[in-house]
Amino acid sequence: MTDNCDQLCLLALGANQPHGDRAPGETLCVALDDLAARGCTVTAVSRFFRTPAFPAGYGPDYINAAACLQYGGSPDTLMALLHDVEATHGRARSERWGQRTLDLDLLAIGGLVLPDRTTWRHWHGLPPETQTRIAPAELILPHPRLQERAFVLIPLADVAPGWVHPVLGQSVADMCAALPPEAVEEIVPVAAPPGGTA
């Protein structure tokens, strides 16, 4: 594993539960500030989008976004930082794909494939019913499901349309174009990112 994140880090953000008196969209804004305060340089933020809970029926709609980061530590250290920010905002990791006050998913770090292509292909190939029951014990990059999820790809296209998946060989724009139209229609922009437009 590489010692530090010397390439662009792609992050997905989401929330569908309030934290105290803070609405989900507000939590995303504060989480971005927290990341900046903890050593991440946030270089771009997408628009915010309202998206159905995933899987269907898992609670109220989410507010989702994507961001590009620069970070000087290792991938594992970045993951620990993301988990710490989630916990600060009331995230409890009690249920896979459950409702949450904050979800920060590390999608990719440049062209890195972690821990290796064989392990990545294993997690990429898991059937949906297995995905709901088990989670990897180590960091898998790129995120094995990002190419399937409109709620990830549509925001990501705002900030990194030209990023190319190092295993699949497709850009974010390519993967967006391959999404079913009905999935794209469910992803509705609700606000510009903090500080201006994407």
N, C-alpha and C positions, 0 to 999 in steps of 0.2 A: 504494500500500500504506500502511496506517496506520502511524504512527510507533511506537506501543506497544500492548501487549496490555492494553487497559483494560477488557476484557470477560473473562468466565470462560473459562478454557482447559480443554479436556477432553483427557485423556491416557489412552492404553491402554498397559499394561505387560505384558510376557510374557518367559518364559525357558523353555528346555527342555534346557539343558546346564549342568552345574556350572561354577563359576568357582573354581579352586583347590579348597579343601575346603568351599566354600559351595554348598549346594543351591539350585536355582532360586528357590524361595520366599524364602529368606534374601536372595538377591540383590535381589529386588524390594523388600524392606524397607530394605536398605542404600541402594538407588538413591533411594528416597523421601527418606531422610535427606540424601543428597547434593544432591538438588534443593532441599531447604529450606536447606541450607548455602550454596547458590549463588544465593540471591535469589528463589527461588520460595516463595510461601506456599501450602502444601498444605492446602486447606480441607475435603476429604473423600476417603476411600479406600474402595473397595468391598471386599466379601469377596474372598478368593482362590478361584479355580476351577481345576479340572483339565480340560483340553480337548485333544481330538485335534490332532495336528500338522496344519497347513494349508500346502499341499494335502495330502491323505491320503497317508500313506507317507513323509512328509518327516522322519521321526525320532520320538523319544519324545514322549509327551504334554507339553503346555505347562502351566505355571502362569500364569494370566492374571488381571489386575485392571484397574481403572480408577480414575482420580483426577481431582479438580478442583483447578485451580491458579489463583493470581493471580500475574501477572508484570509488571514495570514496563518491560521492554524491548520491542523490536520483534519481530514474528513470526519474522523471519529470525534474530535473535539468540537467541530461544528455541529454534529448531531447532538452531542451533549448540551451544547449551548441552546439549540432549538428546543430540546425537551425542557430545559430549565425555564425558558421564556414561556412555553406552554403552561408549565406548572404555576408560574407566577400569575397567570390569567385563569386559573381554576381548572385546567385540564386534568382529568383523572383517566389513566389508561386502564380502565376496567373492562372495556368491551371493544372488540375489533369492529371498526366502522360504525361505532355508536354515535349518539349525539354528543356535541362538544362545544365548549366555550372558545376553544382555539385549536386549530390544527395547522402545524407547520411541517410540510413535507419537502425534504430535500429531493429534488427531481434528478439533478445531474450536476456534475462538476466537469465542465469542458467536455473532452472526449474520453474521460476515464471510464473504464468498465471495472467495477469492483464487486466481489473480490477477484473474480476472473470470469471469462466468458462461459465456461461450463456451468458454474454456479448460477450466473445470470440467466442462462437458457433454461435451467431447471425451474427457477421461480417464474420466469416468463411463461413457461408452458403449463403451469398448474391449472387444472380445471376450476371454474368458478366456485363450485361447492367446497373445494379444498381450501381455496383462498380465504373463505370466511372463517375457517377453523384454526389455521396455523399462520404464524408470522415468522419471518427469518430471524435468527439470533444475531446476525451480523448485517452490516450495511451493504445493501445491494444497489448499485448504480450502473446505468440510469434506473430510475424507478421502473420496475418491471411492467406496470400497468399504464404508464402515462400515455402511451400511444392509443389507448382504447377510450380515454375519458375526455369527453367534450368539456367538462367543467375544469379540467386542467389545461387542455390544449388551447381553448379559445382565449383565456387570459394570457397564456404564455405567448400566443401569437402577437400580442400587443408589444411585448418587450424583447422577444428573441425569435422572430419568425424564421431566421436563417440558421438557427442552431441545428446541426445534423446529428441524428442519433448514431452513436458509434458502432452499434451492432446492426441496426435495421437499415442504415444508410439513407434515411428519409429526414427531410427538414421538418421543423414544426409546421410550416406552411403546407408541406405535402401531407402530413398526418392530419391536419385540419381538413384539407380537401377530401380526404378519404372517409371522414365521419359521416354517418347517416344524417340526412337533412333534418329528420325529426329530433335527433339529439342536439344538433346545432340550434334549432329553434327554441329549445328549452333554456338556453343560456342567455339571459337578458341583462344588458348593461344597466346599472343603477346609479353610478356616480363616477366621476373622474377620480384619479388617485390624489392623495394629499399633495398639495403644492402645485397642481396643474394637470394638464392632459398627458396621456401616455405617448 
